[in-house]
């Protein structure tokens, strides 16, 4: 295993936390739907410019992609919108750890059954232990949040 994909994914997580925090604050000022719109609109403009200079020229092949694969757009919009709603209420850390536990749980199901055309990776005892630790982390984060609010 090369370390580069791991480091890039880690950096993506750092950026996602920053985005969650900023979007949470922005939503208090302009609204949740408006924040989601601004985020996707500005991201689309940035990616359009990036595509012009660095794209592979395959964008029109979307017409030949299986239609079910386009649901990923709704997953991304749903994630962003729900995160914008959650962060002002529970904070960045609690929102992110909750999302991660959701991702891991869904990932285990997707891997177990090879959903969306993925490789089958069976759920085993080490994954169960990892899930238990993640759930424990979630409980500890939320119990700490409750303790901090009452102080």
Buried (B, 14 or more C-beta within 10 A) or exposed (E): EEEEEEEEEEEEEEEBBEBBBBBBEBBEEEEBEEBBBBBBEEEEEEEEEEEEEEEEEEEEEEEEEEEEEEEEEEEEBEBBBBBBBBBBEBBBBBBBBBBBBEEBEEBBEBBBEEEEEEEEEEEEEEBEEEBEEBEEEBEEBBEEBEEEEEE
